[in-house]
Amino acid sequence: MEALPYLQRFHGGVVVIKYGGSFMDSPNPAGRLNVARDVAFLAVAGMRPVVVHGGGKAITAALAKAGVAAKFVQGMRVTDDATVKVVEQVLSWEINPDIVKTINALGGKAQGFSGTEIFTCAKMWLTGADGEKLDLGLVGDVTAVNTAPLHECLEQGITPVVSPTAMGPGGQIYNCNADVAAGMAAMALKADRLVFMSDVPGLLRDPKDPKTLISRLAAGEVEGLKKSGVIDKGMIPKVDSAVAAARAGVKKVSFVDGRVPHSALLEIFTQEPIGTEVVA
């Protein structure tokens, strides 16, 4: 594969990386270090990376320490007043500064943002099996992205690192899905690349068998895969966000395994997918 000519076509392009999964939450920092190194390299290579990160397991651990049980509905965390305070603390003031510090220590330039500075949201409602509305509490659906501070950073060669919280009605902080936030950021920034990093090889037809990896997922296949259960729970917002971004013009949208060294670079710099590429 001719990686260099392929890279040159996207020199200066915006790359949004959604950074999550157990490889990030793990006490072992190797996975986080590898991704941070790749992010720093992207900037040196002439790309303009933007990081949107998650931290679900760290939030669950912090809630457990506080004696609060985690509750999920359709893969979404039910969030009350006490929970959203923990969410904002863990995401914006613990994980976010750690990612920024790591990128900077590796020679990159990064700046952290609480999602409340970047994302605006409306209250999210889910639909139950019988068509009833399900109230998740302070869970938001991102409706707008404040791109001005992101563009300001990118123009100065600084990588924005953003947590997936948002400002909702009445100035209330809301917990948002990191995949949705990353997808909205990619669309608002007219990104060239959107890479969802997690702890699985990509979208699998059989979650227990890595050999069933779907290398290319066409948007038209999604509904059928949802009905068959291949796309379920936490994969639903991830896939929906990927499809929306692909349809909005993001040139390459992919799911990759963050546990694999340099998986983001391989996905971005080569034409053949190493995970799952989503096409409109």
Backbone bond lengths (Angstrom), bond angles and torsions (degrees), N, CA, C in turn:
res aa  C-N    CA-C-N  psi(-1)  N-CA   C-N-CA  omega(-1)  CA-C   N-CA-C  phi
1 M - - - 1.462 - - 1.526 109.95 -
2 E 1.314 117.63 137.95 1.447 121.32 -179.82 1.518 108.39 -92.50
3 A 1.327 115.18 91.82 1.460 119.84 -174.48 1.521 112.36 -71.18
4 L 1.347 118.21 -38.60 1.455 120.66 -173.66 1.522 113.30 -64.15
5 P 1.358 120.06 -52.18 1.462 118.93 176.94 1.529 112.06 -58.02
6 Y 1.328 116.27 -37.34 1.464 120.58 179.68 1.520 109.81 -64.33
7 L 1.342 117.01 -41.29 1.456 121.80 179.13 1.519 110.87 -65.08
8 Q 1.331 117.40 -42.09 1.455 121.33 -175.50 1.527 112.08 -60.03
9 R 1.334 116.34 -29.41 1.463 119.83 179.81 1.524 111.63 -65.99
10 F 1.332 117.14 -21.88 1.460 120.38 -177.22 1.522 112.32 -117.38
11 H 1.334 117.19 17.18 1.463 121.30 177.79 1.530 108.73 -58.17
12 G 1.304 116.53 129.15 1.457 121.08 -179.12 1.511 113.99 86.27
13 G 1.319 117.40 -2.16 1.458 120.55 -178.78 1.522 112.64 -77.06
14 V 1.328 115.27 156.04 1.459 121.31 178.31 1.520 109.49 -84.99
15 V 1.326 116.10 131.59 1.458 122.93 176.73 1.525 108.16 -118.94
16 V 1.323 117.71 115.80 1.462 121.14 176.33 1.524 108.38 -96.77
17 I 1.328 115.92 124.50 1.452 121.84 179.75 1.514 109.22 -114.58
18 K 1.332 116.42 119.05 1.454 120.54 172.45 1.520 106.52 -89.86
19 Y 1.318 114.79 120.62 1.447 123.19 -167.53 1.525 107.81 -113.32
20 G 1.339 117.24 107.00 1.462 119.32 -178.71 1.507 111.09 -159.54
21 G 1.328 116.50 -171.07 1.449 121.07 -179.62 1.510 111.72 101.40
22 S 1.321 115.85 168.40 1.459 120.32 -175.79 1.524 112.58 -66.66
23 F 1.361 118.16 -21.39 1.457 119.19 178.22 1.526 110.35 -66.45
24 M 1.351 117.36 -23.70 1.455 120.28 177.12 1.520 110.70 -86.84
25 D 1.341 117.76 -38.67 1.458 121.54 -177.80 1.520 112.75 -76.59
26 S 1.325 117.23 -17.08 1.459 121.25 -175.81 1.525 111.65 -62.07
27 P 1.349 117.52 145.96 1.461 119.98 174.13 1.534 112.02 -61.92
28 N 1.337 116.38 -23.66 1.454 120.35 177.39 1.530 108.62 -76.53
29 P 1.326 118.68 116.21 1.469 120.27 -173.33 1.516 114.30 -81.45
30 A 1.333 118.87 2.72 1.467 120.27 -173.36 1.519 112.13 -58.36
31 G 1.333 117.12 -45.19 1.459 120.40 -178.95 1.512 111.77 -62.94
32 R 1.329 116.39 -45.83 1.461 120.28 179.05 1.525 110.93 -62.52
33 L 1.332 115.96 -39.67 1.459 120.98 -179.59 1.522 110.88 -63.71
34 N 1.335 117.35 -43.34 1.460 121.52 -179.64 1.519 111.45 -62.63
35 V 1.343 116.13 -43.90 1.461 119.11 -179.53 1.522 110.61 -67.02
36 A 1.320 116.84 -42.74 1.464 120.34 178.88 1.529 110.76 -60.65
37 R 1.323 116.38 -38.87 1.473 120.50 178.12 1.530 110.11 -63.88
38 D 1.320 116.73 -41.05 1.467 120.45 179.25 1.527 111.25 -66.34
39 V 1.324 116.42 -38.65 1.469 120.47 178.47 1.521 109.51 -62.70
40 A 1.335 116.71 -44.62 1.465 120.40 178.55 1.533 110.38 -61.90
41 F 1.334 116.74 -39.31 1.468 120.90 179.86 1.525 111.17 -65.32
42 L 1.320 117.28 -39.79 1.466 120.19 -179.54 1.519 111.10 -56.70
43 A 1.321 116.44 -41.64 1.464 120.00 -179.97 1.524 110.56 -65.77
44 V 1.334 116.84 -41.18 1.463 121.24 178.62 1.526 110.28 -64.16
45 A 1.338 116.83 -34.20 1.466 122.08 -178.07 1.524 112.95 -79.06
46 G 1.331 116.15 1.14 1.457 118.78 175.78 1.507 115.54 96.59
47 M 1.339 116.94 2.60 1.458 120.46 174.60 1.528 108.25 -88.21
48 R 1.340 116.11 168.87 1.467 120.27 179.84 1.527 108.96 -123.51
49 P 1.335 116.64 89.61 1.467 119.79 -176.12 1.523 113.44 -78.00
50 V 1.333 114.47 146.66 1.462 123.94 171.45 1.524 106.08 -130.25
51 V 1.320 116.98 130.44 1.455 121.23 -178.58 1.531 109.73 -108.38
52 V 1.327 116.05 128.67 1.466 122.22 168.24 1.526 105.57 -117.99
53 H 1.312 117.64 121.91 1.469 120.08 -172.33 1.521 111.89 -115.07
54 G 1.328 113.51 158.01 1.453 120.63 173.48 1.515 110.20 -105.60
55 G 1.330 115.78 -151.16 1.458 120.77 -179.53 1.511 111.75 157.85
56 G 1.339 115.26 35.25 1.458 120.89 -173.66 1.515 114.33 -58.49
57 K 1.332 117.53 -43.13 1.457 119.63 -177.30 1.526 111.36 -69.82
58 A 1.319 116.62 -34.99 1.457 120.30 177.09 1.531 110.61 -66.31
59 I 1.337 116.46 -36.69 1.465 120.41 177.05 1.526 110.06 -65.51
60 T 1.325 116.48 -46.46 1.467 120.67 179.70 1.528 110.79 -59.32
61 A 1.342 116.44 -40.97 1.467 120.46 179.17 1.522 111.05 -65.46
62 A 1.320 116.87 -40.74 1.464 120.35 179.64 1.525 111.17 -67.09
63 L 1.333 116.31 -38.59 1.468 120.17 177.78 1.524 110.31 -65.96
64 A 1.329 117.11 -40.94 1.467 120.71 179.25 1.524 110.34 -62.47
65 K 1.328 116.69 -40.51 1.462 121.36 178.48 1.522 110.55 -62.58
66 A 1.346 115.58 -32.05 1.462 120.57 178.96 1.530 112.47 -87.17
67 G 1.344 115.77 1.10 1.458 120.18 178.60 1.509 114.37 80.07
68 V 1.340 117.02 22.51 1.461 121.57 -179.37 1.528 108.94 -110.53
69 A 1.315 117.14 123.59 1.467 121.56 -179.56 1.523 110.00 -78.17
70 A 1.332 116.08 137.39 1.465 120.86 176.42 1.520 109.77 -79.35
71 K 1.328 116.67 138.13 1.459 121.78 178.74 1.521 108.67 -131.22
72 F 1.332 115.73 133.07 1.459 120.53 -178.11 1.530 110.43 -124.46
73 V 1.319 115.89 144.64 1.459 122.91 174.10 1.527 107.17 -131.10
74 Q 1.324 116.82 121.03 1.459 122.71 -178.55 1.532 111.27 51.94
75 G 1.329 115.77 40.24 1.457 121.22 177.47 1.512 115.21 79.49
76 M 1.340 118.18 2.28 1.455 122.66 -178.73 1.526 109.73 -108.19
77 R 1.332 116.50 138.97 1.453 121.61 -178.83 1.536 110.99 -77.26
78 V 1.322 116.90 123.32 1.463 121.26 173.12 1.529 107.08 -69.69
79 T 1.335 116.52 128.87 1.463 121.04 -169.55 1.528 111.16 -129.02
80 D 1.349 115.71 115.63 1.465 119.94 174.61 1.529 109.25 -102.41
81 D 1.352 116.65 -172.93 1.467 120.41 -176.68 1.520 112.21 -58.56
82 A 1.326 116.89 -44.41 1.468 120.75 -178.64 1.522 110.65 -66.95
83 T 1.319 116.34 -40.04 1.467 120.57 -178.00 1.516 111.65 -66.82
84 V 1.330 117.74 -41.90 1.469 119.34 -176.28 1.521 111.06 -66.19
85 K 1.320 117.91 -28.96 1.466 120.07 176.29 1.527 110.55 -66.83
86 V 1.331 116.24 -40.91 1.466 120.56 176.95 1.529 110.11 -66.38
87 V 1.331 116.36 -42.73 1.466 121.38 179.26 1.522 110.94 -56.81
88 E 1.333 116.93 -49.68 1.464 120.62 -178.82 1.525 111.21 -64.62
89 Q 1.334 116.94 -40.74 1.463 120.39 179.81 1.531 111.20 -62.71
90 V 1.321 116.28 -48.47 1.466 120.40 -176.41 1.527 111.17 -68.22
91 L 1.338 116.84 -48.41 1.453 120.22 -175.72 1.527 113.29 -71.25
92 S 1.334 115.63 -51.66 1.465 119.70 -170.19 1.522 114.50 -87.29
93 W 1.327 117.48 -26.32 1.464 119.25 -173.09 1.522 113.87 -118.32
94 E 1.337 117.35 -0.80 1.465 120.24 174.96 1.531 110.79 -122.42
95 I 1.336 117.00 -62.28 1.469 119.92 -178.01 1.527 111.37 -67.88
96 N 1.323 117.35 -46.18 1.465 120.72 -176.30 1.530 112.53 -58.52
97 P 1.328 119.43 -51.95 1.472 118.53 178.97 1.526 113.12 -62.23
98 D 1.340 117.07 -31.06 1.460 120.20 179.00 1.532 110.91 -66.49
99 I 1.350 116.78 -41.49 1.467 120.26 177.47 1.530 110.20 -63.97
100 V 1.333 116.43 -45.09 1.466 121.12 179.33 1.528 110.43 -59.77
101 K 1.322 116.15 -47.26 1.468 121.04 -179.83 1.525 111.22 -59.41
102 T 1.326 116.95 -41.27 1.466 120.96 -178.48 1.517 111.32 -67.18
103 I 1.336 117.53 -44.69 1.469 120.63 178.32 1.529 110.17 -60.68
104 N 1.328 116.53 -44.69 1.463 120.49 -178.84 1.535 111.69 -65.39
105 A 1.335 116.27 -36.79 1.468 120.33 179.64 1.523 111.82 -66.46
106 L 1.341 116.21 -22.91 1.462 120.83 -178.97 1.535 112.30 -94.37
107 G 1.315 115.55 10.88 1.463 119.10 176.35 1.505 114.78 98.04
108 G 1.335 117.55 -1.67 1.458 120.52 177.12 1.514 111.40 -86.08
109 K 1.313 115.37 179.75 1.464 121.43 175.46 1.524 107.22 -128.42
110 A 1.323 117.30 117.09 1.457 120.93 -177.24 1.524 110.31 -134.15
111 Q 1.318 114.64 153.35 1.472 121.28 176.31 1.515 108.57 -136.20
112 G 1.317 116.86 133.46 1.453 121.47 -177.60 1.515 113.20 -91.49
113 F 1.321 115.57 148.42 1.453 122.74 176.02 1.518 109.01 -136.78
114 S 1.324 116.56 134.06 1.457 118.63 164.26 1.517 107.12 -68.36
115 G 1.331 116.61 141.84 1.458 119.41 178.67 1.513 113.75 -58.08
116 T 1.334 116.57 -22.23 1.468 120.06 179.19 1.525 111.32 -65.09
117 E 1.340 117.20 -20.56 1.466 121.05 177.08 1.523 111.92 -83.80
118 I 1.321 116.60 -18.07 1.462 121.13 -171.72 1.528 112.77 -114.60
119 F 1.327 117.07 -41.48 1.464 121.18 -171.99 1.523 111.89 -106.38
120 T 1.327 114.84 137.97 1.463 122.90 169.41 1.519 107.19 -111.00
121 C 1.329 116.83 144.28 1.458 118.38 -176.12 1.523 112.20 -140.45
122 A 1.310 114.36 164.80 1.463 123.14 168.53 1.523 106.99 -111.73
123 K 1.299 116.63 157.88 1.467 119.94 177.70 1.521 109.41 -63.21
124 M 1.333 115.99 134.67 1.458 120.94 -179.31 1.526 110.74 -91.80
125 W 1.327 115.11 137.74 1.464 122.14 171.91 1.524 107.90 -122.87
126 L 1.308 116.36 136.91 1.454 120.49 174.01 1.525 109.67 -102.48
127 T 1.322 115.31 161.95 1.461 121.11 178.21 1.521 109.15 -108.62
128 G 1.338 116.08 126.60 1.458 121.29 -179.92 1.513 112.92 -77.55
129 A 1.327 116.20 177.97 1.469 121.79 -177.43 1.516 112.48 -60.61
130 D 1.324 116.57 -30.90 1.466 120.95 -179.49 1.524 112.95 -98.38
131 G 1.328 115.64 13.08 1.460 119.66 178.11 1.510 114.32 87.42
132 E 1.333 117.40 2.87 1.456 119.81 -179.48 1.530 110.77 -77.84
133 K 1.344 116.10 154.03 1.456 121.06 178.52 1.520 109.36 -82.45
134 L 1.333 115.93 132.82 1.461 121.54 -179.55 1.526 109.17 -108.60
135 D 1.326 115.93 125.42 1.457 122.11 -177.72 1.528 109.78 -93.49
136 L 1.331 116.47 117.62 1.462 121.71 -179.87 1.521 112.42 -95.62
137 G 1.329 116.82 2.03 1.456 119.49 -177.62 1.511 111.05 82.79
138 L 1.332 116.43 -131.55 1.464 121.69 -175.26 1.534 111.63 -88.38
139 V 1.311 114.53 56.66 1.465 121.93 174.65 1.523 107.65 -109.70
140 G 1.307 116.40 126.91 1.448 120.16 -174.39 1.514 113.87 -108.96
141 D 1.310 115.13 155.50 1.464 123.43 174.52 1.525 106.31 -110.74
142 V 1.328 117.70 112.75 1.464 121.54 -174.60 1.527 110.32 -59.89
143 T 1.330 115.31 127.78 1.463 120.54 -178.07 1.530 113.07 -114.75
144 A 1.338 117.24 -21.30 1.464 120.27 -178.27 1.530 109.56 -152.45
145 V 1.333 114.96 154.32 1.462 121.79 -179.77 1.525 108.76 -126.19
146 N 1.313 116.35 125.72 1.461 121.78 175.72 1.527 107.57 -82.60
147 T 1.319 116.10 95.57 1.467 120.19 -173.24 1.525 113.33 -82.17
148 A 1.339 118.21 -14.27 1.472 120.30 -174.15 1.530 112.69 -56.47
149 P 1.342 120.09 -51.60 1.469 118.29 179.54 1.520 113.16 -66.86
150 L 1.329 117.18 -27.67 1.463 120.64 177.64 1.531 109.89 -68.89
151 H 1.334 116.37 -46.97 1.465 120.02 178.61 1.527 110.94 -63.35
152 E 1.330 116.64 -38.11 1.461 120.42 179.18 1.532 110.68 -60.00
153 C 1.332 115.65 -43.85 1.465 120.03 177.11 1.529 111.05 -62.90
154 L 1.328 116.26 -49.26 1.467 120.60 -176.10 1.526 112.00 -61.16
155 E 1.317 116.70 -36.46 1.469 120.16 179.08 1.525 111.51 -66.41
156 Q 1.339 116.20 -24.32 1.468 120.87 179.55 1.530 112.70 -97.93
157 G 1.342 115.95 7.00 1.453 119.29 -179.99 1.517 113.64 75.54
158 I 1.321 116.08 23.59 1.465 121.89 -179.26 1.527 109.15 -105.76
159 T 1.325 116.75 136.69 1.461 122.05 178.79 1.530 110.20 -88.85
160 P 1.336 118.47 116.46 1.465 119.89 174.79 1.534 110.15 -73.54
161 V 1.319 116.05 137.35 1.460 122.29 176.08 1.522 106.63 -121.82
162 V 1.332 117.12 117.16 1.464 121.58 -168.16 1.521 111.43 -122.40
163 S 1.328 116.46 134.04 1.467 121.32 175.16 1.529 109.88 -85.57
164 P 1.334 118.29 156.47 1.469 120.95 -175.93 1.531 114.41 -93.51
165 T 1.345 115.60 49.94 1.450 118.90 167.02 1.522 106.99 -105.28
166 A 1.331 117.28 170.18 1.461 119.29 -177.43 1.519 110.04 -152.00
167 M 1.321 114.82 159.94 1.458 120.86 175.93 1.519 108.22 -92.48
168 G 1.332 115.32 124.48 1.451 120.85 -178.11 1.511 112.58 -110.16
169 P 1.324 116.85 -167.49 1.459 121.95 -179.74 1.528 111.81 -54.33
170 G 1.338 115.59 136.84 1.455 120.60 177.24 1.514 114.69 72.16
171 G 1.344 117.48 14.63 1.451 120.34 179.75 1.516 113.73 77.91
172 Q 1.323 117.40 13.77 1.455 122.28 -179.87 1.530 110.37 -77.77
173 I 1.333 116.66 137.83 1.460 121.29 174.16 1.525 109.01 -78.03
174 Y 1.327 115.81 135.21 1.461 122.13 178.62 1.523 110.13 -121.94
175 N 1.308 115.41 148.76 1.456 123.46 172.90 1.526 107.71 -86.90
176 C 1.327 117.93 129.73 1.460 120.98 -178.69 1.524 110.46 -124.05
177 N 1.303 115.87 156.29 1.454 121.13 176.24 1.527 109.44 -71.40
178 A 1.333 116.75 127.96 1.463 120.71 -175.59 1.527 112.21 -65.23
179 D 1.339 117.12 -33.47 1.463 119.89 178.62 1.525 111.04 -65.19
180 V 1.329 115.41 -42.40 1.465 120.27 178.77 1.529 109.87 -65.02
181 A 1.334 116.26 -43.95 1.464 120.51 179.78 1.524 110.83 -60.57
182 A 1.327 116.86 -43.21 1.471 120.67 179.49 1.520 111.30 -64.02
183 G 1.328 116.30 -42.54 1.456 120.12 178.56 1.514 112.23 -62.57
184 M 1.326 116.90 -42.46 1.463 120.66 178.71 1.525 111.00 -65.80
185 A 1.338 116.60 -39.19 1.463 119.90 177.78 1.525 110.73 -63.18
186 A 1.329 116.72 -43.42 1.464 120.80 -179.92 1.524 111.13 -61.15
187 M 1.322 116.18 -42.10 1.469 119.34 -179.87 1.518 111.25 -68.19
188 A 1.332 116.70 -42.77 1.463 120.47 -178.33 1.529 111.67 -65.85
189 L 1.335 116.67 -34.30 1.460 121.50 -179.01 1.526 112.69 -87.64
190 K 1.354 115.82 -2.29 1.471 120.92 -175.54 1.531 110.02 52.92
191 A 1.328 114.92 50.66 1.462 121.56 -175.37 1.521 111.79 -66.62
192 D 1.321 115.13 153.27 1.463 121.81 173.80 1.517 111.19 -84.36
193 R 1.335 116.39 -30.83 1.459 121.84 -175.72 1.526 109.75 -136.61
194 L 1.321 114.73 142.71 1.467 122.14 172.09 1.515 106.69 -134.58
195 V 1.327 116.12 117.09 1.457 121.52 -177.15 1.526 109.57 -119.87
196 F 1.333 116.43 119.29 1.457 122.39 175.61 1.532 108.05 -94.57
197 M 1.324 117.14 113.56 1.455 121.05 -179.81 1.527 109.46 -103.12
198 S 1.328 116.20 131.02 1.469 120.26 177.01 1.519 108.04 -146.25
199 D 1.337 116.72 -156.80 1.459 119.98 -176.00 1.525 112.44 -112.42
200 V 1.332 116.09 30.78 1.466 121.75 174.18 1.531 107.68 -131.85
201 P 1.348 118.22 157.56 1.469 120.81 -176.34 1.522 114.80 -64.49
202 G 1.319 117.22 -19.82 1.453 123.12 -175.05 1.514 107.03 152.50
203 L 1.318 117.44 -153.52 1.464 120.29 176.42 1.523 108.95 -85.91
204 L 1.337 116.24 123.04 1.462 121.81 -177.89 1.528 110.23 -109.89
205 R 1.326 116.63 137.73 1.473 119.02 174.13 1.524 110.37 -67.67
206 D 1.317 116.15 -34.22 1.456 122.47 173.82 1.525 107.43 -122.39
207 P 1.352 118.16 109.78 1.469 121.08 -175.81 1.523 113.93 -55.93
208 K 1.327 117.14 -20.80 1.465 120.95 -178.00 1.531 113.06 -92.27
209 D 1.323 116.18 -3.54 1.465 119.49 -174.78 1.535 111.05 -128.91
210 P 1.345 117.88 101.85 1.473 120.90 -179.31 1.524 113.12 -59.77
211 K 1.328 117.70 -20.88 1.458 120.86 179.88 1.525 112.39 -70.16
212 T 1.350 117.35 -11.68 1.471 120.77 -179.07 1.535 111.50 -94.06
213 L 1.322 116.27 20.63 1.458 121.22 179.45 1.528 110.85 -56.79
214 I 1.323 116.39 132.23 1.464 122.44 174.07 1.533 107.01 -91.02
215 S 1.331 117.43 107.55 1.466 121.11 -174.87 1.524 112.07 -70.74
216 R 1.327 116.49 -39.49 1.461 120.10 177.72 1.520 108.72 -131.83
217 L 1.314 115.19 125.86 1.462 121.87 -179.22 1.518 108.96 -112.04
218 A 1.322 116.67 114.58 1.464 121.39 176.45 1.526 109.07 -81.91
219 A 1.321 115.97 141.92 1.461 120.56 -178.15 1.526 111.69 -55.48
220 G 1.322 116.53 -34.37 1.458 120.33 -178.69 1.519 114.41 -67.40
221 E 1.340 117.13 -15.37 1.463 121.08 179.95 1.531 112.75 -86.27
222 V 1.307 116.78 -14.60 1.459 120.69 -168.30 1.516 113.42 -61.97
223 E 1.320 118.35 -48.29 1.465 120.03 -176.38 1.524 111.72 -60.54
224 G 1.338 116.11 -40.91 1.459 119.49 178.28 1.517 112.10 -63.50
225 L 1.333 117.05 -38.27 1.459 121.30 179.40 1.529 111.49 -71.33
226 K 1.324 116.53 -29.12 1.470 119.52 174.42 1.528 109.99 -67.95
227 K 1.322 116.00 -44.74 1.467 120.12 -178.49 1.524 111.79 -64.39
228 S 1.336 116.48 -32.84 1.463 119.91 -179.35 1.520 112.67 -84.21
229 G 1.347 116.18 -7.29 1.452 120.04 178.24 1.513 115.14 89.09
230 V 1.335 117.63 0.39 1.467 120.59 178.19 1.531 109.54 -66.29
231 I 1.339 116.23 -41.40 1.457 121.87 173.95 1.526 106.59 -102.33
232 D 1.330 116.09 111.88 1.455 120.18 -172.39 1.527 109.68 -146.81
233 K 1.310 115.68 159.43 1.471 123.55 173.51 1.527 111.85 49.44
234 G 1.355 116.71 -121.66 1.450 120.56 -174.86 1.516 114.85 -65.72
235 M 1.346 117.15 -17.51 1.460 119.33 178.07 1.519 111.84 -75.46
236 I 1.322 118.29 -20.77 1.467 120.47 -176.08 1.527 111.84 -62.53
237 P 1.353 119.58 -54.95 1.474 117.45 178.98 1.520 113.00 -64.18
238 K 1.337 117.77 -31.37 1.460 120.77 178.63 1.529 110.37 -64.18
239 V 1.325 116.66 -49.71 1.463 120.61 -178.17 1.527 111.04 -67.95
240 D 1.329 117.02 -41.85 1.468 119.90 178.94 1.527 110.95 -60.65
241 S 1.337 116.75 -40.36 1.461 120.42 179.14 1.521 110.65 -67.51
242 A 1.326 116.80 -39.15 1.456 120.97 179.07 1.523 111.11 -63.79
243 V 1.324 116.58 -44.18 1.462 120.99 179.73 1.528 110.52 -63.60
244 A 1.331 116.60 -44.12 1.467 120.39 179.69 1.522 110.76 -60.56
245 A 1.337 116.91 -41.24 1.464 120.81 -179.96 1.522 111.14 -66.89
246 A 1.323 116.87 -43.17 1.470 120.59 179.31 1.524 110.30 -62.01
247 R 1.316 116.20 -42.47 1.466 120.13 -179.89 1.526 111.72 -69.52
248 A 1.339 116.51 -25.21 1.469 120.39 -179.72 1.523 112.52 -83.66
249 G 1.344 116.82 -4.41 1.453 119.12 174.76 1.511 116.68 111.57
250 V 1.353 118.09 1.44 1.465 118.86 173.86 1.527 107.26 -63.85
251 K 1.323 117.21 125.81 1.469 120.99 -167.16 1.528 114.12 -68.47
252 K 1.322 117.17 -32.60 1.459 119.57 178.37 1.525 108.89 -145.71
253 V 1.322 115.89 124.74 1.462 122.62 -179.68 1.523 107.40 -122.87
254 S 1.321 116.70 127.93 1.468 119.32 -171.78 1.521 112.60 -141.82
255 F 1.346 114.84 153.11 1.460 123.20 168.13 1.525 106.73 -109.85
256 V 1.333 117.72 126.53 1.464 119.96 179.51 1.519 110.37 -133.55
257 D 1.314 115.18 162.73 1.457 123.09 -179.27 1.530 109.09 -89.25
258 G 1.327 116.55 109.36 1.455 120.63 -178.52 1.512 113.93 -68.55
259 R 1.324 117.20 -12.99 1.468 120.33 178.34 1.524 111.34 -76.05
260 V 1.322 117.03 -18.17 1.466 121.65 -179.85 1.528 108.81 -85.26
261 P 1.322 118.10 122.74 1.464 120.17 -179.27 1.523 112.40 -53.90
262 H 1.323 115.35 130.82 1.467 123.80 174.91 1.534 113.13 63.14
263 S 1.326 117.21 24.61 1.469 119.34 -179.33 1.527 111.69 -60.93
264 A 1.333 117.36 -37.62 1.467 119.62 179.33 1.526 111.01 -64.33
265 L 1.340 116.51 -42.22 1.464 120.10 179.75 1.519 111.05 -64.76
266 L 1.316 116.39 -43.37 1.461 119.96 179.64 1.529 110.91 -61.68
267 E 1.326 116.20 -40.45 1.460 120.17 -178.96 1.526 111.47 -69.15
268 I 1.316 116.16 -37.39 1.463 120.62 -176.06 1.529 112.05 -79.03
269 F 1.334 117.14 -39.32 1.451 120.95 -170.33 1.526 114.56 -92.11
270 T 1.318 118.73 -6.34 1.457 120.92 -179.86 1.522 110.36 -124.35
271 Q 1.315 116.03 160.27 1.464 120.14 -175.29 1.524 112.91 -83.73
272 E 1.330 117.47 -32.50 1.462 120.06 -178.41 1.521 110.93 -82.83
273 P 1.333 118.75 131.43 1.464 120.19 -179.42 1.515 112.37 -68.83
274 I 1.348 116.30 140.88 1.458 119.72 173.02 1.523 110.75 -99.58
275 G 1.325 115.73 -13.59 1.454 121.58 175.32 1.512 108.84 -120.84
276 T 1.316 116.52 -124.57 1.467 121.84 175.98 1.517 109.08 -116.07
277 E 1.319 117.14 123.15 1.454 121.76 174.95 1.526 108.20 -98.17
278 V 1.327 116.13 132.13 1.469 121.78 179.65 1.522 108.95 -100.64
279 V 1.316 116.29 126.33 1.474 120.40 -178.28 1.522 109.64 -122.29
280 A 1.310 114.76 143.00 1.462 120.73 -177.13 1.514 110.59 -72.58
